[in-house]
Amino acid sequence: MKSNIKKLNVIDTIETNYMPYSMSVIVSRALPEIDGLKPSHRKLLYTMYKMGLLKGQKTKSANIVGQTMRLNPHGDMAIYETMVRLTRGNEALLHPYIDSKGNFGKNYSRDMAFAAPRYTEAKLDTICEEFFNEIGNDTVDFAPNYDNTMQEPTLLPTTFPNILVNPNLGIAVGMASSICSFNLIELCNTTIKLLENENIDILEHLKAPDFSSGGELIYNQKDMRKIYEEGKGTFYLRGKYRYDKANSCIDIYEIPYTTNVETIIDQITDLVKNGTIKEITDVRDETDKNGLKITIDIKKSADVEQLMLKIFKYTKLQDSFSCNFNILINGHPRVLGVKAILLEWIAFRVNCIKRGLRYDIARKTEKLHLLRGLEKILLDLDKAVKIVRDTKKDKDVIPNLMSGFEVDQVQAEFIAEIKLRNFNQEYILTKTKDIQDLEKELKTLEDTLNSDKKVKKIIVKQLEAVIKKYGQDRKTDIIEEHHIEEISHEDLIEDYNVKLFLTKEGYLKKIPLISLRGSNGQKLKEGDVITQEVDGTNKSDVLFFTNRHTVYKKKAYELEDSKTSNLGDYLPNLLALAENEKIIYMTATADYSGYMLFFFKNGKCAKIEMSSYETKTNRTQLANAYSDSDPLVSIMKIREDAELVAISSIRKVLIFNTNQINPKTTRNSQGVQVLKSKNNSVLTEIKQIEDVQYKDLDYYRANIPAIGTFLKKEDEEKQMHQLQFILEE
């Protein structure tokens, strides 16, 4: 049995079915055109204009939606949602197209629902006069609506570059559009400058985008220039706040255009719940009829600026706006920069004005032609009356007038339509006296039509009028990027004083000082002892030097807080030490100031700047931490130069100051000679000056390098007595 299934080529099917759909979405739905409107916007506004809502009283939104369905074949709710965003009440646009009454929701709120169309009222806002003043002058093309029952404009002849005055977002098939808004005054002035000189730098005249939501724009000139030139790029917006010290709270009163109140509150709540932010006690939405307001109650001890930096970093209170200036130009989608868009608008506007001029010329030429025919009968009114009176058939009146006064059919029709009562000299003189004025007007219009310079002057004059009538101050402040303080992950870490304990067996305890108070000694493994105690903070870097000439680095906050009753962390596992690798020294630093001192058996000392162990990346292991040229005798960290005591294998003692040793930045430096060798002696011990009780310290002091001085008998006896006391303890 043969199958009846017909095989289809996928490519052919896509071209036949999917491509027309995608092109329809791109051209007829999602992308704005040079007048700054999508088809849904244009159909709605034109319907309201035809309803007389430019000058008249407001009408119910349901009425507007119903009328718009004659042009827009979508459901009533889709049309109403489009209308909502264009209203003054919704606050989504810098210059709303629709003057509204009732609840239209708010652009900055996700949950504030708009009222049903039967409850709200609307009319066109006054700025729409700039869309429709020239609509009847053949300035733009008209096309049939979807059922071919009426005509609608394909574009509106906007007298200002509306495409960049209000934000426009749209997602088509395979492409999208995201256009930010600019201040009307700045944009019109920039367009005027561009009309005067196409080679201007747009960035010098048009500061930056401006949004109805206000807030602050973080300005980066390089990024902004890319957007202006290419039509693509990203900039950042942040909200505005004020600190109410009396009530210990922060009021956020403006937020980025791209987000909403509920999202910000949810994100702040999550930060408090997971412990990222601990200074906040409550957050709530206090938006009322006076406008947006998010109130954050904080602890009195909170650092407001640091807290706000955290909120900016981890919530949508600072958000990005991704620009994609994708616009339909003559039915084709194009991504254009700001200058290119303005030049396209200027070309569009020049064409509108020229079409309007041609329309006026045609109208006035037609009127002049009729008046010139009327002028001819003024010479002999009786003859005209006689011709009409003596003509027996109605159809012969026009031919008889044409032959009697040498006028054409149009002029004869006009003459014949004059009422009998107006067939007098006064009426005809009154009518024909406009002939000279019309001739002058026609000459002026033709001169203007043939001069691009004069057409551009008309555009400039209209732009200046728009600035005067509708201009308003910027709502979004501009702040330079380098004025913005950044906050890192480490800024969120709680800082407090700690003490670090290192044991002989390789255990580490990080104990907050508050936990040490009243403790009854340290718990250690049997036979283990504490070899080092180091002071630091929870944000210190902890450095572990090993016998393999390696240093391991850990952030103190990466180590778990311990108690005196715990054994602590086992470093060989924590640091993944190699076999037979042991920690021989530990230090903590917050700023990498000071020096590391490495003393070797050959009597040399390497004084290495702590900054040599600082890295820009979070490296956890550094090789060549110190020289491997000779066995290590002692290692220590000093913040400032100090006096130390070097003791050799033949009991020679040298007291010296570390300021005599030049610091090095190379970590594996072999150092400089401190203690000279005599009779094959070697360095065996380094002590702090306060750890010795010599009677005459000057006796042992010398400039390096030096052999040192034999320990006096009295000092040796004193030292032996002290050692015996320690052993007995």
Secondary structure, 3 states (H helix, E strand, C coil): CCCCCCCCCHHHHHHHHHHHHHHHHHHHHHCCECCCCCHHHHHHHHHHHHCCCCCCCCEEHHHHHHHHCCCCCCCHHHHHHHHHHCECCCCCCCCCCEEEECCCCCCCCCCCCCCCCCCCEEEECHHHHHHHCCCCCCCCCEEECCCCCCEEECCCCCCCCHHHCCCEEEECCCCEEEECCECHHHHHHHHHHHHHCCCCCHHHHCCCECCCCCCEEEECHHHHHHHHHHCEEEEEEECEEEEECCCCEEEEEECCCCCCHHHHHHHHHHHHHCCCCCCEEEEEECCECCECCEEEEECCCCCHHHHHHHHHHHCCCEEEEEEECEEEECCEEEECCHHHHHHHHHHHHHHHHHHHHHHHHHHHHHHHHHHHHHHHHHCCHHHHHHHHHHCCCHHHHHHHHHHHHCCCHHHHHHHHCCCHHHCCHHHHHHHHCCHHHHHHHHHHHHHHHCCHHHHHHHHHHHHHHHHHHHCCCCCCEEEEHHHCCCCCHHHHCCCCEEEEEEECCCEEEEEEHHHHCCCCCCCCCCCCCEEEEEEEECCCEEEEEECCCCEEEEEHHHCCECCCCCCCEEHHHHCCCCCCCCEEEEEEECCCCCEEEEEECCCEEEEEEHHHHCCCCCCCEECCCCCCCCCEEEEEEECCCCEEEEEECCCEEEEEEHHHCCCECCCCCCCEECECCCCCCCEEEEEEHHHCCCCCHHHCECCCCECCEECCHHHHHHHHHHHHHHHHC
